[in-house]
């Protein structure tokens, strides 16, 4: 065999090996890394992926603490990260509004894509108050719905890596118990507030699922997406409501600039009533390192403590 023919043979065999190495499901993990390479969009989904995947996964989160997913712009590095992943996990429901085309393109590649929206029970979804054709994407503010999200992630991991089935199912089972405990804690804290004081006013409309699940009347200055700006009419109407109902506190959000809530507070003060800024809530991301709110459960506990303590 000539050197040219030998060279061509080596190239062809290399290509065959590369193509057969593209797998879905991922049944033979690289022995050197021995972990699924998972990319999750939001901090909530990165946390959930780490909990369900445990020692079998290595998770990269695209969005850090305090990042607003509604406005997030992907970089070339983000796209490469997702293209090289075994699994990509995203929320859907237009939360990652500027990334839709990227997810569509991933579906035709070797990447296994888990979209929470796709397998979620649609009967639990709320519609946007701004646009009745669009669902509210902030599903993590109801612990019962987040249990569904955990099941969806676990099912996806089992599909991609059947060898890890026992671990993924065990981690899911344990986490569902922890979410039940979280739900009970939230309800216990809410019970400390008289029903007439259960009014939550925040920078944008991220807490409707929370309101429905835990009995709060919820008002956001901006719509479900922070793309929309709060106008003077919105501030005026909400300040009238605060004065009329004698609301004790309003809240800023970690992923939204505080200027709109500060403008609302000033408008209320101009009407002769003082409303406090009751603290910062985590809305579209978890807390950062050292915040005490680095996980979904810790974040929700922090939020409910902040809300109840301020409104009491």
N, C-alpha and C positions, 0 to 999 in steps of 0.2 A: 504494500500500500504506500503511495507517495506521501510526502510530507504535506502537500496541499490537501489531499483526501483525508489524511489523519486529522489535520486541523479543522476541516469542515465537520468531520465526525464528532470531534470534541465539542464544537460550538453547538451542533444540533442536540447532542446529549445534555449539554448544560441547559439549553432552552427547555427541553422536556422536563428536566428536574425542577426548573423554576416554576413551570406551569402546573406540574402535579403537586407542587408545594403549596399552591393557593387553595385553601380548603374552607369549606363552609358546609356543615359545622366543623369546628376545630377539634379534630379527634386525636391528633398527635402533636401535643405542644412541644416546642423546641426544648430539648432536654437541658440545654445550657441555661435557659431562662426559667423554664418550668412554671411560667405564669401567663395568664391571659393579659394581653395588653388592652386595657379598657380606657376609652376617652369619654368623659361625661361633660355635658355643657355647663350646667349650673352647679353651685356648691352643694345644693340639696341632693342632686343626683350623684355627684361624686361621693358624698358621704354614704348614701344608700348603696352604691356599688361596692364601696370598701367593706361595708358591714356584711352584705350578702356574699361577696366573693371571698372575704377573708384572706387566707394565705395563698389562695390560688390565683389572685389577680394583682396586677399593678395598675393603679388608677391615676390618670392625669385629668385634672379639671381644667376646662378652658377658661372659665370665669372665676376670678378670685373674689374674696369677701368685698362687699360694697359695690360690686359691679352690677349695673342695670342690664338684665338680659334683653329687655325690649329694644335697647339702643346699641347692643353690642355689635361691633364690626369685626369680622374674622380677619386675621392676618394670613399671609402665605404660610407661615409656620403652623398656624392652627389647621389649615387644610392638609398640609403634609402629615401632621400628627394624626388626623382622622383617617387619612388614606392608608397609613401604616399600622393602624390599630387592628386588633382582632374583633373588638366590639366597640360600637359607638352608642351611647345612651343619651337620648334627648327627650324633652318634655312634650313638644308639639303644642297644639292649640294656639299657635302663633306666638308663643312666648318668645322663642328665638326668631323673631320676625324677619331679621335680615339674613337668615341662614338657610331658608327653605330650599333654595336651588342646590346648595351644597349637599344636603341630605338626600335629595333626589338622585344626584350623581353617584353618591356612595352606594346606593342600592344596586347598581350595576357592577360593583366591584367585589373583591373578596371579603370585604368588611361585613360583619353581621351587625345589623342596625336594630336597636331596640327603641321604639317610639312609644312612650307611655300612653299617649292619646289613642293609639291604634287599638289597644286591647282593654282600655278602660271602660267600665260600665257607663254607657252614655246617659243613663237615667240620673246619675249623680251630678252631672255637669250643670253649671249655672250659665245663663246667657249674660253677655255684657249689657249693662244698663245704658250704654251709649249706642250700641248697635246690636239689635236683636238677632242678627244673622251670625254673630261671632260669639264663641264660648269664652268665658272667663278662664284664663290659664292657671290661676293661682291655687291649684288643687291641694297643695301641701298644707294649707291652713285648716284642713279637716283631717284629723289623725285617722279617721276611718277610711278616707279616700287614700291616704298615704299607705295604708295597709295594702290596698289594691296595687299601688305602684310598686311596693316591695315584692308582691307576688309576680308581677309582670317582669321585673328585673331578674328574679330567681328563675323563672321559666326560661328567659332568654339565655341566661348563663348555662342552664342545663342543656338547652338545645345546642349551644356552641361548644360545650365541653362536657359531654356525657360522663366522662370519668370523674368529674367533680360533683356529681348529682347528690351524693349523701351529704357532703359538706354544705352545698348551697341550700339544701332543704333544712338541714339542722340550723344553719344560721338564720334562715327565714323564720323558722318556728320560734326561735328565741327572740328575734326582733319583734315579731307580732305581739308577743307577751309584753315586751317593753313599751310598745305603742299603746297597748291597752292600759298600762299603768300611767302613761302620759295623759291619755284621754281622761282617766279618772282624776288625775291631779288638776287638770285644767278645769274640769267641772266643779271640783271642790273649791278652787280659788274663785271661780265665778259666783258660786253660792254666797260668797261673802258680800257681794254687791246687791243692794235692792234692785229689783227689775227696772225701776225708773232711772237708775244711774248707769244702766248698761248701754251706753252710747259711745261709740268709738269714732273719732274724727282724725283722719290721717291725710298725708300729702297726696296719695293717689289710691285708686279704688282697688286695693289688693286684698282686702280682708272680707269680701262677701261670703266666701266659704266658711271662714271663721265665725262670722255673724250668724249664719244659718245654723251651723253645728252647735254653737254655744250660747245662742240667745241674745245677741247684740244687735242693736241698730247701728248700721255702719254708714259713714259718709266720707267720701274721698274728694279732695279738691280737684284732682285731675282724674281722667278716665282710667280704664284698666291698663292702658299703655301710657308710659311717661312721655311718649311722643307728643301728646296733647298738652297744651299750655292752659293753666287756669286763668280765666279772664276776670276782670273786675266785677262782672255780674255774679260770677260763681262765688267770689270772696264776699261780696255784699250779702248774697242770699244766705250763705253759711254762717256769717257773723250774726245775722238777725236770728237765725235758728239757735245759735249758742246762747245769745242773750235771753231769748224767750224761754229756753229750757234750763238755763242756769248751769250749763255744762262746766265742770270744774277743770278739765284738762283736755288738751289736744296733743297730738304726737307727731314728731318728725320721724323720718325713716332713714335707715342706714344707706340706702342706695339712691336716695332722692335728695337734691340740694334743699336745705332748710328754708330757703327764702320765701316759698309760698306759704308755709305754716307761720313764719314770722310776720308776713303781710296780713294773714288772717288774724293773728293775735293783735296786731296794731289796729285793725278795723274793729275788732270787738272792744278794745280799749277806748276807741273814739266814740263808742256808743255808751260809755260809762260803766262798763263791766270788765272785770279782770279775769282772764282765763289763763291758766298756767300751761306752759309746755311741759307735759308730764314725763317726758323722757324720749329716748330713741328706740324705735321698734325695728326689728330686722324683717324686711318684707320680701325682697327678691333675691336675697342671699343670706347665708349664715354669717355668724360673727367670725372675726379674724382670730389669729393665734393670740392667746392671752386674754381674750374677751370674756371667757367663761361661757361662750355661746358657739363653740366651734363645731358642734354636731347639730343635726336636726332636732333631737330631743332637748338638748340644752338651749337651743335657740327658742323653741316654743315655750319652754319653762321661763326663760328670761322675758319673753314677750308678755306672757300672761301675768307674771309678777309685776312688771312695769305698768301694765294697764290697770290691774286691780288696785295696786298701791296708790296710783295717781288719782283714780276716780273715787276712791274711798275718802 
